[in-house]
Amino acid sequence: MKIAVVGTGYVGLVTGTCFSETGNEVTCIDIDQAKVDSLKKGKITIYEPGLEPIFDRNRKDGRLKFTTDLAEGIKEAEVIFLALPTPPGEDGSADLKYILGVADQIGKVLDHYAVIVDKSTVPVGTAEKVHAKIAANAKVEFDVVSNPEFLREGVAVEDFMKPDRVVVGTSSDRAKAIMERLYAPLVRQGNPIIFMDERSAEMTKYAANSFLAMKITFMNEMANLCELAGANVDNVRKGIGTDSRIGKRFLFPGIGYGGSCFPKDVQALGKTAQEFNYDFKILKSIMLVNEKQKVKLIPQVKEYFNGDLKGKTIALWGLAFKPYTDDIREAPSLYNIKALKRAGAKVVVFDPEAMNNVKKEVGKKVKYASNMYEALEGADALMIMTEWPEFRTPDFSKMKDKLKNKVIFDGRNLYDLHEIKAQGFEYYSIGRETVK
Ligand code: UDX
């Protein structure tokens, strides 16, 4: 099948590359000339494990092409994916200017029937808006379909190739048949394509992300209560996660969720509710709790140093919003850096992948260590922000040699309480007793 993907950001590039892997002829389109040049030369523009080899192979085999020319890119394409940014506008609602701008252009140049697919996360009613925009100029028949993505950064290729489900919102049988054919290789193992109307598909994406954000947030509040009540949230997590109605996943408490999706989507769903005059109370709580949770350890750090962080050096392990990514969007680490600096502390940071992004964002306000132990050299305390595997089994003796005080503030519950006690650390984590 011949397909086009407009937008070569994270979602677009994964979508285009993976569809070329299943044998389609894919053209990715972007207005950014430098990006397109780099992709044409075989230089991948995002960090995503497992993507590069399939990107290379399909590009070399001529199944994956790049252009800045929309008309050329969508020529003969049966399916045209829109994978464009939907940044939150000032009021928190998703800004559709990029999507509607491209829809307008498509309407002007489309010369054959095509299925135009909203892949970006877009609010309810967007498929209708995109349809109207294209219809204003189009001289040919077309359908607009909503097909939200559920990719997790770090495992996006696997999520794409073996999806739990594919959601397709369309009221056209013709479009349905085409989408069924396109996705057939990905749902062979029996995972369903769920067809529904466009509005429900759009709502499904927000419901999924907000529900997951709620699950995490519930556990974060549970953890805070466990600390006060003398319970251990890890035990509670295991105790409830084994109930198949609850499920084991997304129950790990910590210093809040971040990333490019959850914060934005919870806010946007709240905005949608507001538009329909519905007071969606739980969404407001999720956002409030998460903001507080991100800097939950700061008061404990301050208390440890008797309320005065001036001149103290705090080492941070982990900057990315989660492991296996260099993404720092809405990362708890950034909020902690800000809070520590505001309190007069010096900050030295280390992350296996996200250092460059933090350099761009934070600049010289913090020091950058070249490895996890160097960050501890002469530091007064360690804070852990991201659960990278290399932080899980560190050389504790080396840590003790380098740190001025044997104290760890762990926002990701990496260590066993008995072990940390045996190692002689003072240890603060989330929802568990403090080891002193
Ligand atoms: C998420 C959705 O999972 C994905 O389906 C959607 O398409 C995009 O948004 P992603 O942002 O890549 O994906 O990250 P995810 O792995 O879902 O984690 C989100 C945040 O939740 C991270 O900050 C992570 O640290 C946090 N989290 C996750 C927890 O705090 N506890 C958990 O148990 C799980």
Boltz pocket constraint, residues with backbone or C-beta under 6 A from the ligand:
constraints:
  - pocket:
      binder: B
      contacts: [[A, 149], [A, 150], [A, 151], [A, 152], [A, 153], [A, 154], [A, 209], [A, 212], [A, 216], [A, 249], [A, 250], [A, 251], [A, 252], [A, 253], [A, 254], [A, 255], [A, 256], [A, 257], [A, 258], [A, 259], [A, 260], [A, 261], [A, 262], [A, 321], [A, 322]]
      max_distance: 6.0
